[in-house]
Amino acid sequence: MALFKKRTVGKPGEWYYCLEHKKVEEGPDCPGKDRFGPYPSRVEAQNAMDTARERNLEWENDPRWHDSAARGKDDD
C-alpha cells in the first residue's frame, strides 16, 4: 500500500504554466519540474514567463545580491 497517492487531477482554481508544453493548465497535469505555479487565475498563469523575466531582471540589478568581490571592487 502506497503512503502517498499521486494526485492526477488538480484542484479547481489552481492554474499552472507548463514549461515543456508552453501552455496554461488547470491543475497539475505535468510534473512539478516542468511547471510554474500555482497561480490564482488563468491570466496570471498566462503571464508566468513575463513575471519570471521581470523578477530575474530585478534580482540581477539588486545591489544586495552583488557583493564587492564579485564586482571586482575592494571596499577596504
mmCIF file of the N, C-alpha and C atoms, coordinates in Angstrom:
data_MODEL
# 
_entry.id   MODEL 
# 
loop_
_atom_site.group_PDB 
_atom_site.id 
_atom_site.type_symbol 
_atom_site.label_atom_id 
_atom_site.label_alt_id 
_atom_site.label_comp_id 
_atom_site.label_asym_id 
_atom_site.label_entity_id 
_atom_site.label_seq_id 
_atom_site.pdbx_PDB_ins_code 
_atom_site.Cartn_x 
_atom_site.Cartn_y 
_atom_site.Cartn_z 
_atom_site.occupancy 
_atom_site.B_iso_or_equiv 
_atom_site.pdbx_formal_charge 
_atom_site.auth_seq_id 
_atom_site.auth_comp_id 
_atom_site.auth_asym_id 
_atom_site.auth_atom_id 
_atom_site.pdbx_PDB_model_num 
ATOM 1   N N  . MET A 1 1  ? 0.841   -1.184 0.000   1.00 0.00 ? 1  MET A N  1 
ATOM 2   C CA . MET A 1 1  ? 0.000   0.000  0.000   1.00 0.00 ? 1  MET A CA 1 
ATOM 3   C C  . MET A 1 1  ? 0.887   1.249  0.000   1.00 0.00 ? 1  MET A C  1 
ATOM 4   N N  . ALA A 1 2  ? 0.626   2.138  -0.920  1.00 0.00 ? 2  ALA A N  1 
ATOM 5   C CA . ALA A 1 2  ? 1.429   3.354  -1.043  1.00 0.00 ? 2  ALA A CA 1 
ATOM 6   C C  . ALA A 1 2  ? 1.079   4.351  0.056   1.00 0.00 ? 2  ALA A C  1 
ATOM 7   N N  . LEU A 1 3  ? 2.095   4.998  0.572   1.00 0.00 ? 3  LEU A N  1 
ATOM 8   C CA . LEU A 1 3  ? 1.860   6.017  1.598   1.00 0.00 ? 3  LEU A CA 1 
ATOM 9   C C  . LEU A 1 3  ? 1.343   7.314  0.998   1.00 0.00 ? 3  LEU A C  1 
ATOM 10  N N  . PHE A 1 4  ? 1.827   7.632  -0.177  1.00 0.00 ? 4  PHE A N  1 
ATOM 11  C CA . PHE A 1 4  ? 1.439   8.871  -0.826  1.00 0.00 ? 4  PHE A CA 1 
ATOM 12  C C  . PHE A 1 4  ? 0.803   8.554  -2.165  1.00 0.00 ? 4  PHE A C  1 
ATOM 13  N N  . LYS A 1 5  ? -0.381  9.036  -2.353  1.00 0.00 ? 5  LYS A N  1 
ATOM 14  C CA . LYS A 1 5  ? -1.073  8.810  -3.612  1.00 0.00 ? 5  LYS A CA 1 
ATOM 15  C C  . LYS A 1 5  ? -0.767  9.958  -4.558  1.00 0.00 ? 5  LYS A C  1 
ATOM 16  N N  . LYS A 1 6  ? -0.367  9.623  -5.765  1.00 0.00 ? 6  LYS A N  1 
ATOM 17  C CA . LYS A 1 6  ? -0.077  10.650 -6.764  1.00 0.00 ? 6  LYS A CA 1 
ATOM 18  C C  . LYS A 1 6  ? -1.374  11.316 -7.184  1.00 0.00 ? 6  LYS A C  1 
ATOM 19  N N  . ARG A 1 7  ? -1.401  12.623 -7.088  1.00 0.00 ? 7  ARG A N  1 
ATOM 20  C CA . ARG A 1 7  ? -2.592  13.367 -7.472  1.00 0.00 ? 7  ARG A CA 1 
ATOM 21  C C  . ARG A 1 7  ? -2.611  13.524 -8.980  1.00 0.00 ? 7  ARG A C  1 
ATOM 22  N N  . THR A 1 8  ? -3.614  12.971 -9.608  1.00 0.00 ? 8  THR A N  1 
ATOM 23  C CA . THR A 1 8  ? -3.688  13.029 -11.063 1.00 0.00 ? 8  THR A CA 1 
ATOM 24  C C  . THR A 1 8  ? -4.611  14.138 -11.546 1.00 0.00 ? 8  THR A C  1 
ATOM 25  N N  . VAL A 1 9  ? -5.466  14.641 -10.684 1.00 0.00 ? 9  VAL A N  1 
ATOM 26  C CA . VAL A 1 9  ? -6.398  15.698 -11.065 1.00 0.00 ? 9  VAL A CA 1 
ATOM 27  C C  . VAL A 1 9  ? -6.140  16.897 -10.167 1.00 0.00 ? 9  VAL A C  1 
ATOM 28  N N  . GLY A 1 10 ? -6.057  18.060 -10.760 1.00 0.00 ? 10 GLY A N  1 
ATOM 29  C CA . GLY A 1 10 ? -5.798  19.261 -9.991  1.00 0.00 ? 10 GLY A CA 1 
ATOM 30  C C  . GLY A 1 10 ? -7.045  19.801 -9.321  1.00 0.00 ? 10 GLY A C  1 
ATOM 31  N N  . LYS A 1 11 ? -6.832  20.692 -8.403  1.00 0.00 ? 11 LYS A N  1 
ATOM 32  C CA . LYS A 1 11 ? -7.949  21.353 -7.743  1.00 0.00 ? 11 LYS A CA 1 
ATOM 33  C C  . LYS A 1 11 ? -8.492  22.443 -8.655  1.00 0.00 ? 11 LYS A C  1 
ATOM 34  N N  . PRO A 1 12 ? -9.787  22.614 -8.690  1.00 0.00 ? 12 PRO A N  1 
ATOM 35  C CA . PRO A 1 12 ? -10.341 23.731 -9.461  1.00 0.00 ? 12 PRO A CA 1 
ATOM 36  C C  . PRO A 1 12 ? -9.791  25.054 -8.913  1.00 0.00 ? 12 PRO A C  1 
ATOM 37  N N  . GLY A 1 13 ? -9.406  25.930 -9.801  1.00 0.00 ? 13 GLY A N  1 
ATOM 38  C CA . GLY A 1 13 ? -8.883  27.227 -9.373  1.00 0.00 ? 13 GLY A CA 1 
ATOM 39  C C  . GLY A 1 13 ? -7.374  27.272 -9.219  1.00 0.00 ? 13 GLY A C  1 
ATOM 40  N N  . GLU A 1 14 ? -6.691  26.137 -9.353  1.00 0.00 ? 14 GLU A N  1 
ATOM 41  C CA . GLU A 1 14 ? -5.226  26.122 -9.347  1.00 0.00 ? 14 GLU A CA 1 
ATOM 42  C C  . GLU A 1 14 ? -4.759  26.160 -10.791 1.00 0.00 ? 14 GLU A C  1 
ATOM 43  N N  . TRP A 1 15 ? -4.008  27.158 -11.138 1.00 0.00 ? 15 TRP A N  1 
ATOM 44  C CA . TRP A 1 15 ? -3.530  27.323 -12.517 1.00 0.00 ? 15 TRP A CA 1 
ATOM 45  C C  . TRP A 1 15 ? -2.024  27.231 -12.544 1.00 0.00 ? 15 TRP A C  1 
ATOM 46  N N  . TYR A 1 16 ? -1.507  26.560 -13.556 1.00 0.00 ? 16 TYR A N  1 
ATOM 47  C CA . TYR A 1 16 ? -0.078  26.354 -13.728 1.00 0.00 ? 16 TYR A CA 1 
ATOM 48  C C  . TYR A 1 16 ? 0.319   26.709 -15.147 1.00 0.00 ? 16 TYR A C  1 
ATOM 49  N N  . TYR A 1 17 ? 1.605   27.039 -15.303 1.00 0.00 ? 17 TYR A N  1 
ATOM 50  C CA . TYR A 1 17 ? 2.157   27.232 -16.639 1.00 0.00 ? 17 TYR A CA 1 
ATOM 51  C C  . TYR A 1 17 ? 3.160   26.123 -16.864 1.00 0.00 ? 17 TYR A C  1 
ATOM 52  N N  . CYS A 1 18 ? 2.932   25.294 -17.875 1.00 0.00 ? 18 CYS A N  1 
ATOM 53  C CA . CYS A 1 18 ? 3.823   24.185 -18.203 1.00 0.00 ? 18 CYS A CA 1 
ATOM 54  C C  . CYS A 1 18 ? 4.961   24.699 -19.080 1.00 0.00 ? 18 CYS A C  1 
ATOM 55  N N  . LEU A 1 19 ? 6.181   24.534 -18.596 1.00 0.00 ? 19 LEU A N  1 
ATOM 56  C CA . LEU A 1 19 ? 7.361   24.992 -19.323 1.00 0.00 ? 19 LEU A CA 1 
ATOM 57  C C  . LEU A 1 19 ? 7.674   24.110 -20.523 1.00 0.00 ? 19 LEU A C  1 
ATOM 58  N N  . GLU A 1 20 ? 7.325   22.845 -20.445 1.00 0.00 ? 20 GLU A N  1 
ATOM 59  C CA . GLU A 1 20 ? 7.608   21.931 -21.549 1.00 0.00 ? 20 GLU A CA 1 
ATOM 60  C C  . GLU A 1 20 ? 6.638   22.131 -22.710 1.00 0.00 ? 20 GLU A C  1 
ATOM 61  N N  . HIS A 1 21 ? 5.349   22.240 -22.395 1.00 0.00 ? 21 HIS A N  1 
ATOM 62  C CA . HIS A 1 21 ? 4.338   22.374 -23.439 1.00 0.00 ? 21 HIS A CA 1 
ATOM 63  C C  . HIS A 1 21 ? 3.988   23.822 -23.764 1.00 0.00 ? 21 HIS A C  1 
ATOM 64  N N  . LYS A 1 22 ? 4.502   24.744 -22.935 1.00 0.00 ? 22 LYS A N  1 
ATOM 65  C CA . LYS A 1 22 ? 4.265   26.185 -23.119 1.00 0.00 ? 22 LYS A CA 1 
ATOM 66  C C  . LYS A 1 22 ? 2.774   26.492 -23.190 1.00 0.00 ? 22 LYS A C  1 
ATOM 67  N N  . LYS A 1 23 ? 2.052   25.985 -22.157 1.00 0.00 ? 23 LYS A N  1 
ATOM 68  C CA . LYS A 1 23 ? 0.615   26.218 -22.105 1.00 0.00 ? 23 LYS A CA 1 
ATOM 69  C C  . LYS A 1 23 ? 0.154   26.287 -20.661 1.00 0.00 ? 23 LYS A C  1 
ATOM 70  N N  . VAL A 1 24 ? -1.016  26.873 -20.485 1.00 0.00 ? 24 VAL A N  1 
ATOM 71  C CA . VAL A 1 24 ? -1.633  27.002 -19.166 1.00 0.00 ? 24 VAL A CA 1 
ATOM 72  C C  . VAL A 1 24 ? -2.474  25.763 -18.904 1.00 0.00 ? 24 VAL A C  1 
ATOM 73  N N  . GLU A 1 25 ? -2.395  25.272 -17.649 1.00 0.00 ? 25 GLU A N  1 
ATOM 74  C CA . GLU A 1 25 ? -3.150  24.097 -17.250 1.00 0.00 ? 25 GLU A CA 1 
ATOM 75  C C  . GLU A 1 25 ? -3.926  24.404 -15.978 1.00 0.00 ? 25 GLU A C  1 
ATOM 76  N N  . GLU A 1 26 ? -5.114  23.868 -15.880 1.00 0.00 ? 26 GLU A N  1 
ATOM 77  C CA . GLU A 1 26 ? -5.834  23.948 -14.605 1.00 0.00 ? 26 GLU A CA 1 
ATOM 78  C C  . GLU A 1 26 ? -5.541  22.668 -13.861 1.00 0.00 ? 26 GLU A C  1 
ATOM 79  N N  . GLY A 1 27 ? -4.863  22.796 -12.746 1.00 0.00 ? 27 GLY A N  1 
ATOM 80  C CA . GLY A 1 27 ? -4.422  21.622 -12.010 1.00 0.00 ? 27 GLY A CA 1 
ATOM 81  C C  . GLY A 1 27 ? -3.074  21.155 -12.509 1.00 0.00 ? 27 GLY A C  1 
ATOM 82  N N  . PRO A 1 28 ? -2.356  20.404 -11.689 1.00 0.00 ? 28 PRO A N  1 
ATOM 83  C CA . PRO A 1 28 ? -1.009  19.962 -12.075 1.00 0.00 ? 28 PRO A CA 1 
ATOM 84  C C  . PRO A 1 28 ? -1.054  18.763 -13.015 1.00 0.00 ? 28 PRO A C  1 
ATOM 85  N N  . ASP A 1 29 ? -1.135  19.015 -14.306 1.00 0.00 ? 29 ASP A N  1 
ATOM 86  C CA . ASP A 1 29 ? -1.124  17.930 -15.285 1.00 0.00 ? 29 ASP A CA 1 
ATOM 87  C C  . ASP A 1 29 ? 0.290   17.415 -15.537 1.00 0.00 ? 29 ASP A C  1 
ATOM 88  N N  . CYS A 1 30 ? 1.262   18.292 -15.523 1.00 0.00 ? 30 CYS A N  1 
ATOM 89  C CA . CYS A 1 30 ? 2.642   17.919 -15.815 1.00 0.00 ? 30 CYS A CA 1 
ATOM 90  C C  . CYS A 1 30 ? 3.445   17.861 -14.508 1.00 0.00 ? 30 CYS A C  1 
ATOM 91  N N  . PRO A 1 31 ? 4.614   17.191 -14.531 1.00 0.00 ? 31 PRO A N  1 
ATOM 92  C CA . PRO A 1 31 ? 5.453   17.092 -13.334 1.00 0.00 ? 31 PRO A CA 1 
ATOM 93  C C  . PRO A 1 31 ? 5.878   18.466 -12.810 1.00 0.00 ? 31 PRO A C  1 
ATOM 94  N N  . GLY A 1 32 ? 6.114   18.539 -11.523 1.00 0.00 ? 32 GLY A N  1 
ATOM 95  C CA . GLY A 1 32 ? 6.499   19.789 -10.873 1.00 0.00 ? 32 GLY A CA 1 
ATOM 96  C C  . GLY A 1 32 ? 7.744   20.430 -11.463 1.00 0.00 ? 32 GLY A C  1 
ATOM 97  N N  . LYS A 1 33 ? 8.679   19.616 -11.955 1.00 0.00 ? 33 LYS A N  1 
ATOM 98  C CA . LYS A 1 33 ? 9.915   20.169 -12.528 1.00 0.00 ? 33 LYS A CA 1 
ATOM 99  C C  . LYS A 1 33 ? 9.659   20.917 -13.827 1.00 0.00 ? 33 LYS A C  1 
ATOM 100 N N  . ASP A 1 34 ? 8.486   20.723 -14.415 1.00 0.00 ? 34 ASP A N  1 
ATOM 101 C CA . ASP A 1 34 ? 8.170   21.332 -15.705 1.00 0.00 ? 34 ASP A CA 1 
ATOM 102 C C  . ASP A 1 34 ? 7.137   22.444 -15.624 1.00 0.00 ? 34 ASP A C  1 
ATOM 103 N N  . ARG A 1 35 ? 6.858   22.948 -14.433 1.00 0.00 ? 35 ARG A N  1 
ATOM 104 C CA . ARG A 1 35 ? 5.786   23.939 -14.354 1.00 0.00 ? 35 ARG A CA 1 
ATOM 105 C C  . ARG A 1 35 ? 6.062   25.033 -13.334 1.00 0.00 ? 35 ARG A C  1 
ATOM 106 N N  . PHE A 1 36 ? 5.444   26.172 -13.554 1.00 0.00 ? 36 PHE A N  1 
ATOM 107 C CA . PHE A 1 36 ? 5.392   27.277 -12.600 1.00 0.00 ? 36 PHE A CA 1 
ATOM 108 C C  . PHE A 1 36 ? 3.992   27.286 -12.014 1.00 0.00 ? 36 PHE A C  1 
ATOM 109 N N  . GLY A 1 37 ? 3.880   27.630 -10.748 1.00 0.00 ? 37 GLY A N  1 
ATOM 110 C CA . GLY A 1 37 ? 2.559   27.759 -10.162 1.00 0.00 ? 37 GLY A CA 1 
ATOM 111 C C  . GLY A 1 37 ? 2.511   27.114 -8.792  1.00 0.00 ? 37 GLY A C  1 
ATOM 112 N N  . PRO A 1 38 ? 1.375   27.138 -8.174  1.00 0.00 ? 38 PRO A N  1 
ATOM 113 C CA . PRO A 1 38 ? 0.067   27.512 -8.708  1.00 0.00 ? 38 PRO A CA 1 
ATOM 114 C C  . PRO A 1 38 ? -0.166  29.014 -8.690  1.00 0.00 ? 38 PRO A C  1 
ATOM 115 N N  . TYR A 1 39 ? -0.991  29.444 -9.602  1.00 0.00 ? 39 TYR A N  1 
ATOM 116 C CA . TYR A 1 39 ? -1.435  30.829 -9.696  1.00 0.00 ? 39 TYR A CA 1 
ATOM 117 C C  . TYR A 1 39 ? -2.933  30.861 -9.405  1.00 0.00 ? 39 TYR A C  1 
ATOM 118 N N  . PRO A 1 40 ? -3.419  31.973 -8.877  1.00 0.00 ? 40 PRO A N  1 
ATOM 119 C CA . PRO A 1 40 ? -4.847  32.062 -8.540  1.00 0.00 ? 40 PRO A CA 1 
ATOM 120 C C  . PRO A 1 40 ? -5.775  32.230 -9.740  1.00 0.00 ? 40 PRO A C  1 
ATOM 121 N N  . SER A 1 41 ? -5.219  32.589 -10.896 1.00 0.00 ? 41 SER A N  1 
ATOM 122 C CA . SER A 1 41 ? -6.087  32.791 -12.062 1.00 0.00 ? 41 SER A CA 1 
ATOM 123 C C  . SER A 1 41 ? -5.374  32.346 -13.333 1.00 0.00 ? 41 SER A C  1 
ATOM 124 N N  . ARG A 1 42 ? -6.160  32.099 -14.363 1.00 0.00 ? 42 ARG A N  1 
ATOM 125 C CA . ARG A 1 42 ? -5.615  31.709 -15.666 1.00 0.00 ? 42 ARG A CA 1 
ATOM 126 C C  . ARG A 1 42 ? -4.734  32.828 -16.229 1.00 0.00 ? 42 ARG A C  1 
ATOM 127 N N  . VAL A 1 43 ? -5.160  34.075 -16.059 1.00 0.00 ? 43 VAL A N  1 
ATOM 128 C CA . VAL A 1 43 ? -4.417  35.220 -16.594 1.00 0.00 ? 43 VAL A CA 1 
ATOM 129 C C  . VAL A 1 43 ? -3.022  35.298 -15.974 1.00 0.00 ? 43 VAL A C  1 
ATOM 130 N N  . GLU A 1 44 ? -2.947  35.102 -14.657 1.00 0.00 ? 44 GLU A N  1 
ATOM 131 C CA . GLU A 1 44 ? -1.634  35.155 -14.010 1.00 0.00 ? 44 GLU A CA 1 
ATOM 132 C C  . GLU A 1 44 ? -0.740  34.022 -14.498 1.00 0.00 ? 44 GLU A C  1 
ATOM 133 N N  . ALA A 1 45 ? -1.305  32.839 -14.718 1.00 0.00 ? 45 ALA A N  1 
ATOM 134 C CA . ALA A 1 45 ? -0.520  31.724 -15.247 1.00 0.00 ? 45 ALA A CA 1 
ATOM 135 C C  . ALA A 1 45 ? -0.053  32.019 -16.672 1.00 0.00 ? 45 ALA A C  1 
ATOM 136 N N  . GLN A 1 46 ? -0.898  32.675 -17.474 1.00 0.00 ? 46 GLN A N  1 
ATOM 137 C CA . GLN A 1 46 ? -0.515  33.028 -18.840 1.00 0.00 ? 46 GLN A CA 1 
ATOM 138 C C  . GLN A 1 46 ? 0.656   34.004 -18.851 1.00 0.00 ? 46 GLN A C  1 
ATOM 139 N N  . ASN A 1 47 ? 0.772   34.809 -17.807 1.00 0.00 ? 47 ASN A N  1 
ATOM 140 C CA . ASN A 1 47 ? 1.844   35.800 -17.716 1.00 0.00 ? 47 ASN A CA 1 
ATOM 141 C C  . ASN A 1 47 ? 3.046   35.289 -16.925 1.00 0.00 ? 47 ASN A C  1 
ATOM 142 N N  . ALA A 1 48 ? 3.114   33.989 -16.672 1.00 0.00 ? 48 ALA A N  1 
ATOM 143 C CA . ALA A 1 48 ? 4.174   33.418 -15.833 1.00 0.00 ? 48 ALA A CA 1 
ATOM 144 C C  . ALA A 1 48 ? 5.571   33.731 -16.362 1.00 0.00 ? 48 ALA A C  1 
ATOM 145 N N  . MET A 1 49 ? 5.780   33.613 -17.658 1.00 0.00 ? 49 MET A N  1 
ATOM 146 C CA . MET A 1 49 ? 7.112   33.860 -18.209 1.00 0.00 ? 49 MET A CA 1 
ATOM 147 C C  . MET A 1 49 ? 7.488   35.333 -18.122 1.00 0.00 ? 49 MET A C  1 
ATOM 148 N N  . ASP A 1 50 ? 6.527   36.225 -18.310 1.00 0.00 ? 50 ASP A N  1 
ATOM 149 C CA . ASP A 1 50 ? 6.795   37.658 -18.162 1.00 0.00 ? 50 ASP A CA 1 
ATOM 150 C C  . ASP A 1 50 ? 7.141   37.983 -16.715 1.00 0.00 ? 50 ASP A C  1 
ATOM 151 N N  . THR A 1 51 ? 6.391   37.386 -15.783 1.00 0.00 ? 51 THR A N  1 
ATOM 152 C CA . THR A 1 51 ? 6.648   37.609 -14.359 1.00 0.00 ? 51 THR A CA 1 
ATOM 153 C C  . THR A 1 51 ? 8.044   37.114 -13.995 1.00 0.00 ? 51 THR A C  1 
ATOM 154 N N  . ALA A 1 52 ? 8.420   35.932 -14.471 1.00 0.00 ? 52 ALA A N  1 
ATOM 155 C CA . ALA A 1 52 ? 9.757   35.391 -14.189 1.00 0.00 ? 52 ALA A CA 1 
ATOM 156 C C  . ALA A 1 52 ? 10.842  36.284 -14.779 1.00 0.00 ? 52 ALA A C  1 
ATOM 157 N N  . ARG A 1 53 ? 10.632  36.765 -15.992 1.00 0.00 ? 53 ARG A N  1 
ATOM 158 C CA . ARG A 1 53 ? 11.610  37.650 -16.651 1.00 0.00 ? 53 ARG A CA 1 
ATOM 159 C C  . ARG A 1 53 ? 11.789  38.942 -15.844 1.00 0.00 ? 53 ARG A C  1 
ATOM 160 N N  . GLU A 1 54 ? 10.679  39.524 -15.386 1.00 0.00 ? 54 GLU A N  1 
ATOM 161 C CA . GLU A 1 54 ? 10.749  40.755 -14.592 1.00 0.00 ? 54 GLU A CA 1 
ATOM 162 C C  . GLU A 1 54 ? 11.470  40.526 -13.271 1.00 0.00 ? 54 GLU A C  1 
ATOM 163 N N  . ARG A 1 55 ? 11.168  39.417 -12.616 1.00 0.00 ? 55 ARG A N  1 
ATOM 164 C CA . ARG A 1 55 ? 11.823  39.122 -11.335 1.00 0.00 ? 55 ARG A CA 1 
ATOM 165 C C  . ARG A 1 55 ? 13.309  38.871 -11.520 1.00 0.00 ? 55 ARG A C  1 
ATOM 166 N N  . ASN A 1 56 ? 13.678  38.158 -12.576 1.00 0.00 ? 56 ASN A N  1 
ATOM 167 C CA . ASN A 1 56 ? 15.097  37.927 -12.838 1.00 0.00 ? 56 ASN A CA 1 
ATOM 168 C C  . ASN A 1 56 ? 15.837  39.242 -13.055 1.00 0.00 ? 56 ASN A C  1 
ATOM 169 N N  . LEU A 1 57 ? 15.231  40.144 -13.792 1.00 0.00 ? 57 LEU A N  1 
ATOM 170 C CA . LEU A 1 57 ? 15.849  41.441 -14.040 1.00 0.00 ? 57 LEU A CA 1 
ATOM 171 C C  . LEU A 1 57 ? 16.005  42.232 -12.737 1.00 0.00 ? 57 LEU A C  1 
ATOM 172 N N  . GLU A 1 58 ? 14.983  42.190 -11.890 1.00 0.00 ? 58 GLU A N  1 
ATOM 173 C CA . GLU A 1 58 ? 15.068  42.865 -10.590 1.00 0.00 ? 58 GLU A CA 1 
ATOM 174 C C  . GLU A 1 58 ? 16.208  42.285 -9.755  1.00 0.00 ? 58 GLU A C  1 
ATOM 175 N N  . TRP A 1 59 ? 16.329  40.976 -9.703  1.00 0.00 ? 59 TRP A N  1 
ATOM 176 C CA . TRP A 1 59 ? 17.376  40.336 -8.905  1.00 0.00 ? 59 TRP A CA 1 
ATOM 177 C C  . TRP A 1 59 ? 18.753  40.629 -9.475  1.00 0.00 ? 59 TRP A C  1 
ATOM 178 N N  . GLU A 1 60 ? 18.886  40.644 -10.779 1.00 0.00 ? 60 GLU A N  1 
ATOM 179 C CA . GLU A 1 60 ? 20.185  40.928 -11.393 1.00 0.00 ? 60 GLU A CA 1 
ATOM 180 C C  . GLU A 1 60 ? 20.648  42.348 -11.104 1.00 0.00 ? 60 GLU A C  1 
ATOM 181 N N  . ASN A 1 61 ? 19.720  43.255 -10.919 1.00 0.00 ? 61 ASN A N  1 
ATOM 182 C CA . ASN A 1 61 ? 20.057  44.656 -10.675 1.00 0.00 ? 61 ASN A CA 1 
ATOM 183 C C  . ASN A 1 61 ? 19.967  45.051 -9.209  1.00 0.00 ? 61 ASN A C  1 
ATOM 184 N N  . ASP A 1 62 ? 19.714  44.111 -8.328  1.00 0.00 ? 62 ASP A N  1 
ATOM 185 C CA . ASP A 1 62 ? 19.590  44.397 -6.901  1.00 0.00 ? 62 ASP A CA 1 
ATOM 186 C C  . ASP A 1 62 ? 20.983  44.383 -6.262  1.00 0.00 ? 62 ASP A C  1 
ATOM 187 N N  . PRO A 1 63 ? 21.434  45.514 -5.739  1.00 0.00 ? 63 PRO A N  1 
ATOM 188 C CA . PRO A 1 63 ? 22.789  45.572 -5.175  1.00 0.00 ? 63 PRO A CA 1 
ATOM 189 C C  . PRO A 1 63 ? 22.978  44.661 -3.967  1.00 0.00 ? 63 PRO A C  1 
ATOM 190 N N  . ARG A 1 64 ? 21.903  44.256 -3.310  1.00 0.00 ? 64 ARG A N  1 
ATOM 191 C CA . ARG A 1 64 ? 22.031  43.358 -2.157  1.00 0.00 ? 64 ARG A CA 1 
ATOM 192 C C  . ARG A 1 64 ? 22.495  41.970 -2.583  1.00 0.00 ? 64 ARG A C  1 
ATOM 193 N N  . TRP A 1 65 ? 22.346  41.613 -3.864  1.00 0.00 ? 65 TRP A N  1 
ATOM 194 C CA . TRP A 1 65 ? 22.744  40.297 -4.355  1.00 0.00 ? 65 TRP A CA 1 
ATOM 195 C C  . TRP A 1 65 ? 24.151  40.292 -4.925  1.00 0.00 ? 65 TRP A C  1 
ATOM 196 N N  . HIS A 1 66 ? 24.806  41.442 -4.964  1.00 0.00 ? 66 HIS A N  1 
ATOM 197 C CA . HIS A 1 66 ? 26.140  41.531 -5.545  1.00 0.00 ? 66 HIS A CA 1 
ATOM 198 C C  . HIS A 1 66 ? 27.089  42.114 -4.498  1.00 0.00 ? 66 HIS A C  1 
ATOM 199 N N  . ASP A 1 67 ? 28.028  41.296 -4.055  1.00 0.00 ? 67 ASP A N  1 
ATOM 200 C CA . ASP A 1 67 ? 28.990  41.835 -3.102  1.00 0.00 ? 67 ASP A CA 1 
ATOM 201 C C  . ASP A 1 67 ? 30.154  42.485 -3.852  1.00 0.00 ? 67 ASP A C  1 
ATOM 202 N N  . SER A 1 68 ? 30.966  43.196 -3.144  1.00 0.00 ? 68 SER A N  1 
ATOM 203 C CA . SER A 1 68 ? 32.036  43.950 -3.788  1.00 0.00 ? 68 SER A CA 1 
ATOM 204 C C  . SER A 1 68 ? 33.060  43.038 -4.455  1.00 0.00 ? 68 SER A C  1 
ATOM 205 N N  . ALA A 1 69 ? 33.309  41.856 -3.918  1.00 0.00 ? 69 ALA A N  1 
ATOM 206 C CA . ALA A 1 69 ? 34.287  40.939 -4.510  1.00 0.00 ? 69 ALA A CA 1 
ATOM 207 C C  . ALA A 1 69 ? 33.824  40.454 -5.882  1.00 0.00 ? 69 ALA A C  1 
ATOM 208 N N  . ALA A 1 70 ? 32.546  40.238 -6.023  1.00 0.00 ? 70 ALA A N  1 
ATOM 209 C CA . ALA A 1 70 ? 32.019  39.757 -7.300  1.00 0.00 ? 70 ALA A CA 1 
ATOM 210 C C  . ALA A 1 70 ? 32.139  40.825 -8.387  1.00 0.00 ? 70 ALA A C  1 
ATOM 211 N N  . ARG A 1 71 ? 32.098  42.091 -7.998  1.00 0.00 ? 71 ARG A N  1 
ATOM 212 C CA . ARG A 1 71 ? 32.208  43.177 -8.965  1.00 0.00 ? 71 ARG A CA 1 
ATOM 213 C C  . ARG A 1 71 ? 33.651  43.585 -9.202  1.00 0.00 ? 71 ARG A C  1 
ATOM 214 N N  . GLY A 1 72 ? 34.578  43.013 -8.450  1.00 0.00 ? 72 GLY A N  1 
ATOM 215 C CA . GLY A 1 72 ? 35.991  43.344 -8.629  1.00 0.00 ? 72 GLY A CA 1 
ATOM 216 C C  . GLY A 1 72 ? 36.401  44.604 -7.908  1.00 0.00 ? 72 GLY A C  1 
ATOM 217 N N  . LYS A 1 73 ? 35.612  45.042 -6.950  1.00 0.00 ? 73 LYS A N  1 
ATOM 218 C CA . LYS A 1 73 ? 35.944  46.252 -6.179  1.00 0.00 ? 73 LYS A CA 1 
ATOM 219 C C  . LYS A 1 73 ? 36.437  45.854 -4.815  1.00 0.00 ? 73 LYS A C  1 
ATOM 220 N N  . ASP A 1 74 ? 37.283  46.668 -4.262  1.00 0.00 ? 74 ASP A N  1 
ATOM 221 C CA . ASP A 1 74 ? 37.811  46.428 -2.929  1.00 0.00 ? 74 ASP A CA 1 
ATOM 222 C C  . ASP A 1 74 ? 37.372  47.604 -2.058  1.00 0.00 ? 74 ASP A C  1 
ATOM 223 N N  . ASP A 1 75 ? 36.502  47.332 -1.078  1.00 0.00 ? 75 ASP A N  1 
ATOM 224 C CA . ASP A 1 75 ? 35.957  48.408 -0.235  1.00 0.00 ? 75 ASP A CA 1 
ATOM 225 C C  . ASP A 1 75 ? 36.836  48.732 0.965   1.00 0.00 ? 75 ASP A C  1 
ATOM 226 N N  . ASP A 1 76 ? 37.981  48.048 1.137   1.00 0.00 ? 76 ASP A N  1 
ATOM 227 C CA . ASP A 1 76 ? 38.830  48.294 2.309   1.00 0.00 ? 76 ASP A CA 1 
ATOM 228 C C  . ASP A 1 76 ? 39.618  49.546 2.193   1.00 0.00 ? 76 ASP A C  1 
# 
